[in-house]
Amino acid sequence: MADTDREWIPLAVPEFRGNEWPYVKECLDTGWVSTAGSFVNRFEERFAAYVGAKRAVAVASGTAALHVALRLVGVEPGDEVVTSALTFTAPANAARYLGALPLFVDAEPSYWQLDVGKVRHFFRTACDFSGGVLTNRETGRRIRALLPVHILGHPVDLEALAALAGEYRLPIVEDATESLGAEHRQRRLGGHGHVACFSFNGNKIMTTGAGGMIVTDEPALADRALYLTTQAKDDPVEYVHREVGYNYRLSNLHAALGCAQLEKLDEYLAARRAIADRYRAAFGSLRGVEFMAEAPWARSIFWLSTIRIDRDAFGMDSRALMHRLAAERIQARPLWQPMHLSPAQVGAPVIDGACPVAEVLHRDCLSLPSSVGLTPVLQDRVCHAISQASRL
Ligand SMILES: *Cc1c(COP(=O)(O)O)cnc(C)c1O
């Protein structure tokens, strides 16, 4: 039996093909390992240029980026922040760190992203808007910001969301942590003039081990992000601080990895897309399998290739398929428990009181191996295992 027949195929692992070793070595050789250093600046400049934003501020994680970004746009204790129910937990936690509450909204069924239509309907029918302040009538709390999460590499409908933000004078903080390189109407996420957050965690499209980025076109916001993420030092010699800041800056060592990874990003994006294309071709005619869709106005990066299993048509449900794949040494994973069902988020309000689309997607979806380094031979093993399962 060839090695490739039993080799464990993980969901998503990092890829280091470029200048990671020489750049990290340079940090060690020069002693610039902490949060000051030329790689931090270089990483920020190149990242901002890549996404098409004026400024970028490198931070310790994507979660830290979200925390600071919400503070930048004025979220305060007791506020509500509109965010996706179908997401990893980090954006909901970021609102909580500030003493605010996430206000969860369902996903739409076409592209599985935040349902802007439901938010609009909620604002029109269940909120009061006066003096520039939007209030959730049921809770009496102020709705302070929109925090859309571009999940799985695909953008939220930003055009519709921006119209809503303009109408109700709400800032948009984008959680683009899963969607670096994705485009909304031919423009990369991060370049739409709002505050956007990225992550370089180990399972993301590019990694610094751990890390994140805040991008914005507003210099004042970028300056404030830098200030808050470096312990809000007003006088670094005399240690004077007028505000409570955070130790959230990215280190030069991490940024060295970031510079090297960014040089390879286009190559990695092309690899991810080729993987998605192969899966789509393989499952196009398989009964009961639906491959995630791409909106005509979007270019997804297919951070993870995710399929939706119709239990009756396919012959088994998503979890049974996950166990069968595991037996074939293939890692597949469900999407996140929807936030409105998460024990950690009890007490957070929910638009319309329910998120039925998120619940069905959570029940039916599985993400498939999507590493940049996934070879066609290994990917064929995944496709074969799924079509075998469909014949049982
Ligand atoms: C990965 C991720 C984050 C945060 O990333 P970290 O860098 O791990 O803190 C935030 N939001 C979403 C949706 C993510 O998938």
The ligand as an SDF file (V2000), in Angstrom:
LIG
                    3D

 15 15  0  0  0  0  0  0  0  0999 V2000
   -9.7730   32.9900   13.3960 C   0  0  0  0  0  0  0  0  0  0  0  0
  -10.9070   33.9040   13.6620 C   0  0  0  0  0  0  0  0  0  0  0  0
  -10.7930   35.0280   14.4960 C   0  0  0  0  0  0  0  0  0  0  0  0
   -9.6520   35.3930   15.3860 C   0  0  0  0  0  0  0  0  0  0  0  0
   -8.5010   34.9330   15.2250 O   0  0  0  0  0  0  0  0  0  0  0  0
   -7.2920   34.7400   16.2560 P   0  0  0  0  0  0  0  0  0  0  0  0
   -6.1630   35.3000   15.4910 O   0  0  0  0  0  0  0  0  0  0  0  0
   -7.2160   33.2740   16.4560 O   0  0  0  0  0  0  0  0  0  0  0  0
   -7.5820   35.5090   17.4870 O   0  0  0  0  0  0  0  0  0  0  0  0
  -11.8560   35.8990   14.5990 C   0  0  0  0  0  0  0  0  0  0  0  0
  -12.9820   35.6880   13.9300 N   0  0  0  0  0  0  0  0  0  0  0  0
  -13.1580   34.6120   13.1470 C   0  0  0  0  0  0  0  0  0  0  0  0
  -14.4500   34.4730   12.4240 C   0  0  0  0  0  0  0  0  0  0  0  0
  -12.1320   33.6780   12.9830 C   0  0  0  0  0  0  0  0  0  0  0  0
  -12.3260   32.6050   12.2090 O   0  0  0  0  0  0  0  0  0  0  0  0
  1  2  1  0
  2  3  1  0
  2 14  2  0
  3  4  1  0
  3 10  2  0
  4  5  1  0
  5  6  1  0
  6  7  2  0
  6  8  1  0
  6  9  1  0
 10 11  1  0
 11 12  2  0
 12 13  1  0
 12 14  1  0
 14 15  1  0
M  END
$$$$
